[in-house]
Amino acid sequence: MSKKSLYNHAVKKMIDYVDNKQTDMAESTMSVPCTAYTDPDGWQQEIDLIFKNRPIFVALSQELPNPGDYKTLQFVDKPLLITRTADGSARVMLNVCPHRAMQVATEEYGTRSRFTCQYHGWSFRNDGDLIAVADQNKFGDVDKSCHGLTQLPTYERGGLIFAVLNGDTEVDFEEHLGGMIEDIEDIGFDKWHFCGKRTIYGANWKIAYDGYLEGYHFAIAHPETVNPRTYSNIMHFENYGPHILLGFPQRSIHTLKDVNPDEYWKHENHGYDFIRTLFPNVSIFVAPEITQVAQIIPGPTPGENTTHLYFIHHTAPETDQEKQALDDMIEWLRNVVDNEDYFMGLRIQKGIESGAHSHVMFGRNERGNQFFHKWVDYCLANDPSLPKPTL
């Protein structure tokens, strides 16, 4: 099904759901053991088999718009250095000097053609090649071609940069990202303006991600923020492999009844919204005011996560008033996620850790959550002969 046809189908279903007070539903309910959110061994398996062996989003292209730009990011136990090289390509490397393991870049963002280790002064080009060993006559022979920064498999498309944290893992980026990256590429994030970033902290990474995958909670958890705009507990789910296109009808969706159904795809944010998720840890919300890209990073313990919220807009602000409007929207969205969603998530974590129940339940209406947890289980089984989960 083409993107246009998929969008048109999703909108038709959402209109039908609203008319009939229904939603997209799975065949049955599903239970997940509470230990899935608390067990240290299981959590470590998730890190090793999911986060280190699959393509992981590490940066927006527009965080590094020009040659020489760089960004550092701590992703679980991997200190990353993401750079824009002289030829315009992106590199993702481990931010670790091969001499004595000092980080070679210590600022979060910057622009440099070379990095010099602050411990002993070894220097590296921003593509990772070692170019100088301080006082080499006294240090001894060093084969510079073998002692650059450790390179990770890197892929950039649609304004997003991905890497595989286990550099020895062979991954087909195109196969993994599939139709979802094509969908995102059509939006054109690579030409948008990077507005800023906010960092928040929450519960187990799956508790955080569960909140992005359903609108069942809108009326209760977001009574004055999300619920006035968007119907609660009415959703439509489509998937590209493990990634989900999640449709939410706005309360104004019936204005689309005057639109040719073959052109519903043109009206995102005008009657309906989509959340685009990239398995295992990214949620993208394209809104007319600003776009939010949420990146969930597990840890440092099973009951914690660090979430970076990145914000982009299709044009750069031209006036102080426009900039202030974008800043205000960033703070509004950040507060909704942190003060409403993540506040609830931290309480859920405490409830799970209390031992009150052995399992948590996902209803038929929480179809996206069920699909996500089936994919987690599939990855942890680490058996390619098993059938991949279907929506």
C-alpha positions as CSV (number, residue, x, y, z in Angstrom):
1,M,0.0,0.0,0.0
2,S,1.4,3.4,-0.9
3,K,1.9,6.1,1.7
4,K,-1.1,8.1,0.3
5,S,-3.4,5.0,0.3
6,L,-2.2,4.1,3.8
7,Y,-3.0,7.6,5.2
8,N,-6.3,7.7,3.4
9,H,-7.2,4.3,4.9
10,A,-6.2,5.3,8.4
11,V,-8.2,8.5,8.3
12,K,-11.3,6.7,7.0
13,K,-11.0,4.3,9.8
14,M,-10.6,7.1,12.4
15,I,-13.7,8.8,11.1
16,D,-15.6,5.5,11.3
17,Y,-14.3,4.9,14.9
18,V,-15.5,8.4,16.0
19,D,-18.9,7.9,14.4
20,N,-19.4,4.5,16.1
21,K,-17.6,5.3,19.4
22,Q,-15.1,2.5,18.7
23,T,-11.3,2.1,18.3
24,D,-8.8,-0.2,16.6
25,M,-8.6,-3.3,18.7
26,A,-6.4,-6.4,19.1
27,E,-8.0,-9.9,19.3
28,S,-7.6,-10.2,23.1
29,T,-6.0,-8.7,26.1
30,M,-2.4,-9.3,26.9
31,S,-0.4,-9.6,30.2
32,V,3.3,-8.7,30.7
33,P,5.2,-9.9,33.8
34,C,6.1,-7.1,36.2
35,T,9.6,-8.4,36.2
36,A,9.9,-7.1,32.6
37,Y,10.2,-3.7,34.2
38,T,12.4,-4.5,37.1
39,D,14.7,-7.5,36.5
40,P,18.3,-6.5,36.1
41,D,19.3,-9.6,34.1
42,G,16.4,-9.1,31.7
43,W,17.2,-5.4,31.4
44,Q,20.8,-6.2,30.5
45,Q,19.5,-8.6,27.8
46,E,17.4,-5.7,26.4
47,I,20.5,-3.5,26.3
48,D,22.7,-6.2,24.6
49,L,20.2,-7.7,22.2
50,I,18.0,-4.7,21.3
51,F,19.9,-1.4,21.9
52,K,23.3,-2.6,20.9
53,N,22.4,-4.9,18.0
54,R,19.9,-2.8,16.1
55,P,20.0,0.7,14.5
56,I,19.5,3.3,17.2
57,F,18.7,7.0,16.5
58,V,21.6,9.1,17.8
59,A,21.1,12.6,16.3
60,L,19.0,14.8,14.0
61,S,20.8,15.9,10.9
62,Q,20.1,19.5,11.7
63,E,22.0,19.3,15.0
64,L,25.1,19.0,12.7
65,P,24.2,21.2,9.7
66,N,27.7,22.1,8.6
67,P,31.1,20.4,8.1
68,G,33.0,20.4,11.4
69,D,29.9,20.3,13.6
70,Y,29.8,17.7,16.3
71,K,27.7,16.3,19.1
72,T,28.4,14.1,22.0
73,L,25.9,11.7,23.5
74,Q,26.1,9.1,26.3
75,F,24.0,6.1,25.2
76,V,23.9,3.5,28.0
77,D,27.6,2.6,28.5
78,K,28.7,4.0,25.1
79,P,30.1,7.6,24.9
80,L,29.3,8.7,21.4
81,L,30.9,11.3,19.2
82,I,28.8,12.2,16.1
83,T,30.4,14.5,13.5
84,R,29.8,16.1,10.2
85,T,32.9,15.6,8.1
86,A,34.4,17.8,5.4
87,D,32.6,15.8,2.6
88,G,29.2,16.4,4.4
89,S,28.8,12.8,5.6
90,A,28.0,11.9,9.2
91,R,30.2,9.7,11.4
92,V,29.4,8.1,14.7
93,M,32.4,7.0,16.8
94,L,33.2,6.1,20.3
95,N,34.4,9.2,22.1
96,V,37.4,7.4,23.6
97,C,41.0,8.1,23.0
98,P,42.9,4.8,22.1
99,H,45.8,5.8,24.3
100,R,44.4,5.9,27.8
101,A,40.6,6.0,27.2
102,M,40.0,9.7,27.9
103,Q,37.0,11.3,26.1
104,V,38.4,13.4,23.3
105,A,35.3,15.7,23.1
106,T,33.8,17.0,26.3
107,E,31.3,19.6,25.2
108,E,27.8,18.5,24.1
109,Y,27.9,20.5,20.8
110,G,30.6,22.4,19.0
111,T,32.5,22.9,15.7
112,R,36.0,21.5,15.2
113,S,38.1,20.2,12.4
114,R,40.2,18.2,14.9
115,F,39.9,16.9,18.5
116,T,42.8,17.0,20.9
117,C,42.7,14.7,23.9
118,Q,42.8,16.8,27.1
119,Y,44.9,14.3,29.0
120,H,48.0,13.8,26.8
121,G,47.3,15.8,23.6
122,W,46.8,13.2,21.0
123,S,44.9,14.7,18.0
124,F,42.3,13.3,15.7
125,R,40.5,14.6,12.6
126,N,36.8,14.9,13.0
127,D,36.4,11.8,10.9
128,G,38.3,9.9,13.7
129,D,41.7,9.4,12.1
130,L,44.7,9.9,14.4
131,I,46.9,12.7,13.0
132,A,49.4,13.4,15.8
133,V,50.9,11.8,18.9
134,A,52.2,14.3,21.4
135,D,56.0,14.1,21.8
136,Q,56.0,10.9,19.8
137,N,59.8,10.6,19.9
138,K,59.6,9.8,23.6
139,F,56.3,7.9,23.4
140,G,57.5,5.3,20.8
141,D,56.2,4.0,17.5
142,V,52.5,4.2,16.9
143,D,50.8,3.1,13.7
144,K,48.4,6.0,13.2
145,S,46.3,4.1,10.7
146,C,45.3,1.5,13.4
147,H,44.7,3.9,16.3
148,G,41.9,6.2,15.3
149,L,38.6,6.5,17.1
150,T,36.5,3.4,17.0
151,Q,34.0,3.8,14.1
152,L,30.4,2.5,14.4
153,P,28.1,1.6,11.5
154,T,26.3,4.8,10.5
155,Y,23.3,5.6,8.4
156,E,21.7,9.0,7.7
157,R,18.4,9.5,5.9
158,G,15.3,11.6,6.2
159,G,17.0,14.0,8.6
160,L,17.9,11.3,11.2
161,I,21.2,9.7,12.0
162,F,21.4,6.1,13.2
163,A,24.2,3.9,14.5
164,V,24.7,0.4,15.7
165,L,26.4,0.5,19.1
166,N,27.9,-3.0,18.7
167,G,30.2,-2.1,15.8
168,D,30.8,-5.8,14.9
169,T,27.1,-6.4,14.2
170,E,26.1,-6.5,10.6
171,V,22.8,-4.7,10.1
172,D,20.8,-3.9,7.0
173,F,19.6,-0.3,7.9
174,E,17.2,-0.2,4.9
175,E,15.5,-3.5,5.9
176,H,15.2,-2.5,9.5
177,L,13.9,1.1,8.9
178,G,11.9,0.2,5.8
179,G,8.8,2.1,4.9
180,M,8.9,4.2,8.1
181,I,12.1,6.0,7.1
182,E,10.6,6.6,3.6
183,D,7.6,8.1,5.3
184,I,9.8,10.3,7.5
185,E,12.0,11.2,4.5
186,D,9.0,12.6,2.6
187,I,8.4,15.1,5.5
188,G,11.9,16.6,4.8
189,F,13.3,16.9,8.3
190,D,16.8,17.2,6.8
191,K,15.9,20.8,5.7
192,W,14.1,21.8,8.9
193,H,15.4,24.1,11.6
194,F,16.7,22.7,14.9
195,C,15.1,24.6,17.7
196,G,16.5,23.0,20.8
197,K,16.6,20.1,23.2
198,R,15.2,19.3,26.6
199,T,16.2,16.3,28.9
200,I,13.8,14.7,31.3
201,Y,14.0,11.6,33.5
202,G,11.6,8.8,34.1
203,A,10.8,5.2,34.9
204,N,11.8,2.0,33.1
205,W,12.3,2.6,29.4
206,K,9.3,0.4,28.4
207,I,7.0,2.2,30.9
208,A,8.0,5.5,29.2
209,Y,7.5,4.1,25.7
210,D,4.2,2.5,26.6
211,G,2.8,6.0,27.1
212,Y,3.6,7.1,23.6
213,L,1.7,4.1,22.1
214,E,-1.9,4.7,23.2
215,G,-4.4,7.4,23.8
216,Y,-6.5,5.5,26.4
217,H,-5.1,7.8,29.1
218,F,-5.8,11.2,27.4
219,A,-9.0,12.1,29.2
220,I,-7.7,11.2,32.7
221,A,-4.0,12.1,32.5
222,H,-4.2,15.1,30.1
223,P,-7.6,16.7,30.8
224,E,-6.5,20.3,30.1
225,T,-3.7,19.7,27.5
226,V,-4.2,16.8,25.0
227,N,-7.9,15.9,25.7
228,P,-9.5,19.2,24.5
229,R,-7.9,18.7,21.1
230,T,-7.9,14.9,20.6
231,Y,-10.4,12.2,21.3
232,S,-9.4,9.9,24.2
233,N,-9.3,6.2,23.6
234,I,-9.8,6.4,19.8
235,M,-6.8,5.2,17.8
236,H,-5.7,3.6,14.6
237,F,-2.6,1.5,14.2
238,E,-0.5,0.7,11.1
239,N,3.0,-0.7,11.1
240,Y,6.2,-0.8,9.0
241,G,8.0,-3.8,10.5
242,P,8.4,-3.1,14.2
243,H,7.6,0.6,13.8
244,I,4.2,2.0,14.3
245,L,2.2,4.8,12.6
246,L,-0.4,5.7,15.2
247,G,-3.4,7.8,14.2
248,F,-5.3,10.0,16.7
249,P,-8.5,11.7,15.5
250,Q,-8.9,15.4,16.6
251,R,-12.3,16.6,17.8
252,S,-12.5,18.5,14.5
253,I,-12.1,15.3,12.3
254,H,-15.6,15.7,10.9
255,T,-14.5,18.8,9.0
256,L,-12.8,16.2,6.7
257,K,-16.2,14.9,5.6
258,D,-16.2,17.7,3.0
259,V,-12.8,16.6,1.7
260,N,-12.3,14.1,-1.1
261,P,-11.3,10.8,0.7
262,D,-8.5,10.3,-1.8
263,E,-6.9,13.5,-0.4
264,Y,-7.1,12.8,3.3
265,W,-3.4,12.2,3.2
266,K,-2.9,16.0,2.7
267,H,-4.6,17.0,5.9
268,E,-2.3,15.8,8.7
269,N,-2.8,18.1,11.8
270,H,-6.1,19.2,10.3
271,G,-8.6,16.7,11.8
272,Y,-6.1,14.1,12.8
273,D,-2.5,13.6,14.0
274,F,0.0,10.8,13.6
275,I,2.6,9.6,16.1
276,R,5.5,7.8,14.3
277,T,7.5,5.4,16.4
278,L,10.8,3.9,15.6
279,F,11.4,0.7,17.5
280,P,12.7,0.4,20.1
281,N,12.8,3.9,21.6
282,V,11.8,6.9,19.4
283,S,8.5,8.7,19.1
284,I,7.9,11.5,16.6
285,F,5.0,14.0,16.8
286,V,4.7,16.3,13.9
287,A,2.5,19.3,14.9
288,P,1.9,22.5,13.0
289,E,3.4,24.6,15.9
290,I,6.6,22.4,16.3
291,T,7.8,18.8,15.9
292,Q,9.0,16.8,18.9
293,V,11.3,13.8,18.5
294,A,11.5,11.8,21.8
295,Q,14.5,9.6,22.3
296,I,14.4,7.2,25.3
297,I,17.7,5.9,26.7
298,P,17.5,3.1,29.2
299,G,19.2,3.3,32.6
300,P,21.3,3.8,34.5
301,T,19.2,1.2,36.4
302,P,16.3,-1.0,35.2
303,G,13.9,1.4,36.9
304,E,15.2,4.6,35.2
305,N,15.4,6.2,31.8
306,T,16.8,9.4,30.3
307,T,14.7,11.0,27.6
308,H,16.0,13.6,25.2
309,L,13.2,15.7,23.6
310,Y,14.4,17.3,20.3
311,F,12.4,20.0,18.6
312,I,12.5,21.1,15.0
313,H,10.4,23.4,12.8
314,H,10.0,23.5,9.1
315,T,11.3,27.1,9.0
316,A,13.7,29.1,11.1
317,P,12.2,32.0,13.1
318,E,12.7,35.4,11.5
319,T,11.6,37.6,14.4
320,D,12.0,37.6,18.2
321,Q,8.3,37.0,18.4
322,E,8.4,33.9,16.2
323,K,11.4,32.6,18.3
324,Q,9.5,33.2,21.5
325,A,6.5,31.3,20.1
326,L,8.7,28.3,19.3
327,D,10.3,28.4,22.8
328,D,6.9,28.6,24.4
329,M,5.8,25.6,22.5
330,I,8.9,23.6,23.4
331,E,8.3,24.3,27.1
332,W,4.6,23.4,26.8
333,L,5.3,20.1,25.2
334,R,8.2,19.4,27.6
335,N,5.9,20.1,30.6
336,V,3.1,17.8,29.2
337,V,5.5,14.9,28.8
338,D,7.4,15.4,32.0
339,N,4.7,16.7,34.4
340,E,1.9,14.5,33.2
341,D,3.2,11.4,31.4
342,Y,6.5,10.8,33.2
343,F,5.0,11.8,36.5
344,M,2.6,9.0,36.0
345,G,5.3,6.6,34.8
346,L,7.4,7.1,38.0
347,R,4.3,6.2,40.1
348,I,3.7,3.1,37.9
349,Q,7.3,2.0,38.5
350,K,6.8,2.2,42.2
351,G,3.5,0.3,41.9
352,I,5.2,-2.5,39.9
353,E,8.1,-2.7,42.3
354,S,5.7,-3.0,45.2
355,G,4.9,-6.6,44.3
356,A,1.1,-5.9,44.5
357,H,0.6,-7.8,41.3
358,S,2.6,-10.3,39.2
359,H,1.6,-8.8,35.8
360,V,0.4,-5.7,34.1
361,M,-2.4,-5.9,31.5
362,F,-2.8,-4.3,28.1
363,G,-6.4,-4.1,26.8
364,R,-7.6,-4.9,23.3
365,N,-7.7,-1.1,22.7
366,E,-3.9,-0.9,23.6
367,R,-3.0,-2.7,20.4
368,G,0.2,-0.7,19.9
369,N,1.5,-1.6,23.3
370,Q,0.8,-5.3,22.7
371,F,2.7,-5.1,19.4
372,F,5.6,-3.4,21.0
373,H,6.0,-5.9,23.8
374,K,5.7,-8.8,21.3
375,W,8.7,-7.3,19.4
376,V,10.7,-6.9,22.6
377,D,10.1,-10.6,23.4
378,Y,11.0,-11.5,19.8
379,C,14.3,-9.7,20.0
380,L,15.1,-11.2,23.4
381,A,14.4,-14.7,22.0
382,N,17.4,-14.1,19.6
383,D,16.1,-16.7,17.2
384,P,15.8,-15.5,13.6
385,S,13.9,-18.7,12.7
386,L,10.9,-17.4,14.8
387,P,8.1,-15.6,12.9
388,K,8.2,-11.8,13.3
389,P,5.3,-10.4,15.3
390,T,2.4,-8.9,13.2
391,L,0.0,-6.2,14.1
